[in-house]
């Protein structure tokens, strides 16, 4: 991967710390590249503040698309099972060890880390970076230590570090120059690069899994009679949309008579271009963790499809976030429908698939104030990297 020198960022809360650290960040790819997305943004922001980062990944193929230019100060290394000692035995021991999202680090690596701490007399800086959540227990657990009882890391402590939405958490990933770059963004120019001849149509980005409400939502957009172009992201969103359009055209070829709805199917976007997509759109449909945060910073009305879990716990997490957001009833109800929580009138049939008349109103113009206020509140809080560096400085 080529190395592109990052532009220096503005002032950050860690400027009072003169030291620059070596970090080892471990990331396992679970699904949909979301874990990679978070870990890469974290690594890049650390590097832009003068730190050296080794990012260990078990599958790095998706990173080539997300970050084709790489980043000076970030070295990507293969995380094999077991870890190849030849790949790291000669490396300088790290100052900070990060296991992202509770992944289990190789025992040989932990043993080497423990020996280094013993030889230098330093305290462990071992961070378990957790998933983003708005649930109340996140504030209680943030920064709590956990003593390791067994294995090569026995008697070492690691700390839980929670990203979050309040001052009592670690905050969200946010670049120091984010607002400046947004202010310089040329919407029409960016759209033309992707073949969108924008003449004022409403633009909606779609980054989703396979929501059951997709078809009824398209019907509702046609009924609303607002000219709309849907910018469909590559992957599961494109597959879901093609499936839905094929079925609609087969059952009713005139369902979109007049072409009120148009569609632009995008290729795989880098993280930078995905941010631009969110800035260019009037409404953003996002999924997972990283894209939710980026949609918040975009400052547009958004609809979030949370990662579905088989035990339904994601519905609790969704409501916790909607509560923090202060979502009005229309926004809350639409989120419930989009995430498979039926909120419409009682159905006379046994189907779980919503109909257009069952969907809550899609009224993004009424949701703008809510998202603007939420974004403003978050901008007053320290970002995740600043919070993490401050915590490490106090720990060291």
N, C-alpha and C positions, 0 to 999 in steps of 0.2 A: 504494500500500500504506500503510495507516495506521501511524503510529509510536507504539509503546507504550514508555513509559519503563521500562527494566529496573530491577529492584531491585538495590541495591548488593550486591556479593559480599563475602565475608569476606577475611581476609588472604591474600595470595598472595606468591610469592617475589619479585615485581617491585616490591614496595612501597618498596624502597630507591631506586628510580629515580624522580626527581622529574619527568622529562620525559614528555610524552604525544606520541605520534607520529601522523603521517598515513600510512596504508597504502593501497596499490592492490593488490587481489587479483584475479587473472584466473582464470576458471573456464570450461572448455568442458564442455557436457553431453554425455557419451559414451553412457550407457545407464542407465536405471532410477533416475535422480536421485541416485545415490550420491555423485557428485562434488559436486553442489549441497549435499547434506546435510552433508558434511564442511566445505565452505567456509563455509556459513552458520553452523554451530556455531563455527568459528574466528572469524568476523567478529563474532558476538555477544559472545563471551567477551573479545575485544579491546576492544570498545566498552564493556563493563561495567567495564573497568579504566581507562577514561578516554581511550582512543585513538579516533581518527577513521578510519573505514574506508570506502573505495569498493570495492564488489564488482562487477566487470565480468563479465557473463554473456552467452553467445550465445543462450540460451533461458531465459527466466525464468518461463515459465508454471507450471512445477511448484513454484516457490518460493511462489506464492500459497497453495498447499495446505499446504506444509510449515511456513510461517511467516506465517500470515494477519495477525498483528498487527505485523509488521515489528520494527524495533528502532532506537531513537534512537541516533545515532552511526554507523549503517550506512546508506550510500546505495547503492542498486542502480542500475547504469547499463548500457545496452545495449552489448554487444560485437559490433559489426558488422564485416563483412569487405568492404572495408577499414574501419578504424575511422573514424567520423565525427568529423573534427577539430573541428567546431562543438560537439560534445558535451563536449569536454575541453580545448579550447585555452585557455579562461579559468580553468581550475582551478589551484589551488595545487599545485605539484609535490610528489610524495610523498616521505616519508622512507624508506619501505620498499616495495620492489616484490616481489610474490609471484606466481610462476607456479605454479599448482597442478597437480601430476601431469604435469609436463613439457609443458604447453601452450606454444605459440609465440606470444609477444606481438607485436602489430602493430609494424612497423618504425618508423612515424612516432612512436608513443608512446615507443619506446626511444630514438629520436633526441632527443626533447624531454627525456627523463630524463637522457641523457648530457650535454646542454647545461647542464642545471641543476646537475649535479655539477661540471662544469668551471667554471661561474661562481661557485659557492660554495666550491670547494676541498674538498668532502666526498668521502668514500669511498662506493663503491656499497654499498647494502644490498639486494642482489638475491638472493632466496631461491627455490630450486626445491624446493617442498614435494612430497615423494615419496609413493608409496603405502605403506600399512602392510604390513609383512612381518616374519616371525620368522626369516628366513634369516640366516646368519652374516655375509654380506657387507654387510648393513645397518649393522652396528656399525663395519665398516672404512670405509665410505663416508660415514657421518654427519658433517656439517660440513665435508666436503672442498670446497675451492674449485675452480672451473673457469674458466679464462680464455677469454673469448669472442674468437675469432680474426677473424671477419668481420662485416660489417653495421654498423649504427649503434651497436651495443653493443660494437664491437671495443675491446679493451684493458680493458674492464671485467671484473670477476670476479663470478661468482655462486656461491652456496654451496648444496650439497645438504643438505637437512634432512629426516631420516627419522623419522617416528613409529615407535614400536616398543615392545617388551615388556620391555626391560632398561634398566639405568642408563646403558648406553653408547649409548643412542638418545635421541630427543627426547621419548619418553613418549607418553601418550594424552590426547586431549581429555577434560577433566573439570572441571565447574563447582565452584567453591569451596563452594557451598551444597548440593551433591548429596546428601550423606548426611543432612543435616537435612531436606530435602524428602522423601526416602524415608521417614524416620522418622515424618513427619506424614501419609503417604499412607493414605487410607481405601479399602481394596480393595473392600468390598461396595458402598460408595456409588458408586465409579467404575464398577463393573460394571453397576449398575442404570441408570446413565445411557445405557448401550448396549443395554439390553433384556435383560441377562443376570440372571435370577433365581437367584443363586448360593446353593445349599444345601449346599455342601461338596464338590461334584464336583471331581475333578482338572481343572485348567485348563491347556491347552496352546496357546500362540500359534504361529501358522504364517505365516512370512514366507519364501517360497521361490521358486525358479524352477519347473522342471517335473521334479522328481526321479523317476527310474524306480521308485524304491522306495516311492513314495507309496501305491500300492494295497496292496502286501504289508504295509506298516506299519499301515494301517487294519485289515487282517485280523488282524494280531497284537494290536492293541488290543482288538478284539472277543474274541479268544480269551483274553486276559488277564483279562477279566471285571471290569475296574475302570471304574466309571462315569466318563466323561471328556467334557468339552466342549472342542471345538477352536475357538479364536478365529482365524478366517481373515482375513488382511489383504486389503485391496483390491488389484486388479491381477492379476498373474500367478499369485499363490497362489490367488485366488478362481477364476480360469479353470481352473487345474490341478485344483482340488478338484471343481468342477462336472463337468469331463470325467470324472474318476475315479468320482464318485458315479453319474453317468448310466450308465456302463458296468457298474458293479457291480449297480445296480438292474435293469438289463436282463438280465444273465446270471443273477443270483440275487437275486430280490426279498427274500428272507428273510436276506440276509447279515448284517444288523444287527437281527435280530429282537429285540424288546424295547427297542430304542432305547438300548442301552448307550452308544453314541456319539451325541452331539449336536453341532450345528454352529452357530456364530454368525458370519455374514458381515458384516464391519465395513466402513464407508465409508473413504474416504481419511482418514488421521489426520495431524494436525500432528506435528512433532517432539516436542513436549511430550506429546501424547496417546499417541504411540508409546512413549515412555518409560514412561508409566503402564501401557500394555498389558503391557510386560515385567515391571513390578513386580507386576502383578495375577496373572500366570500362574505356575504351578508349574514348568513346563518351557517353554523358549523355543527354537523353531526359527527361525534367522535366516539372512540371506544377505548377501554383500558385506562391506564394511568398516565403515561407520558403525554398522550394527545389531549387528555382532559386539561392538564396543566397548561399546555401550549394554547389551547382554545381559550382558557381564562385570560392569558396574557394578550391574546388577539383582541379581546374586548368586544366581541360580537355575541349576539344571542347564540346559545348552544343547547344541544341535546346530547346527553351522555348515555351510551350503552355500556354498562358495567360488565366486566368479565363474568359470565355466568358460572355458578358453582352448583354441583348436583344437589346439595343439601338446602339450597335456597337462601343461604346466608348473605348472598350478594344483595338481596332485596333489603336487608337490614342496613347494609353498608350504604346502599343508594339513598335510603331515607335519612340516614345520618348526615349525608352530604347535602341533601335537599333542605334539611333543617338548618344546617350551618349557613347555607346560601340564603335562607329566608325566601324560598321559592313561593311565588303566588300559586293559587290553586290551579290555574291553567297550566303552568309550567310543571308543577308536581304531577298532575294527572297525565299530561302527555308523556312525561318520563316513565310513569308506571306502565302506560300502554306500550311504549317503545321497548321496555324491558320485560314484557310478558306478564305484567300484573294487570289483569283485566279490570277496567274501571268504568266500563260503559253500562248501558241499561241491561237488564236481565235478558238473557237469550232464550228463545223458544226452541232452539236446536241444541245439539250436543257438541257442536264444533267449538274448539278453543281459538280458532282463527278469527281475529276481529274483522268487522266490516267497517266501511268508511263512515257509516252513520253511527258506529259505536265509538269511534276515535274522539278523544277530547279535542277541542279546537286547537289548530296550529296557528298561533298568533305571536310570532317572534317579535313583532314591533312592540308588544306589551311587555316583553321580557327584557328589553334592552336596559332599562333602568336598574333592574335587579343585578344584572351581570356587571354593569358599570360600577355600582357600589361595591360589589364583591371584589372586583379588581383593585379598586382604590384601597380598600382595607388591606389587601395582601401586599400592596406596594409599600405600605407603611411598616411592614414587618421585615426582619432580616431574611435574606435568602438562605437556602439550605447549605450551600458551600461555605458561606460566611459563618453560619452557626456551627457547622462541623469543625471548621478550622479553629474557631474560638474555643470550642470544647476540647479539642486536641491540645491546644496551647496550654490550657489550664491543667489538663491531665499530665502532660509532660513536665 
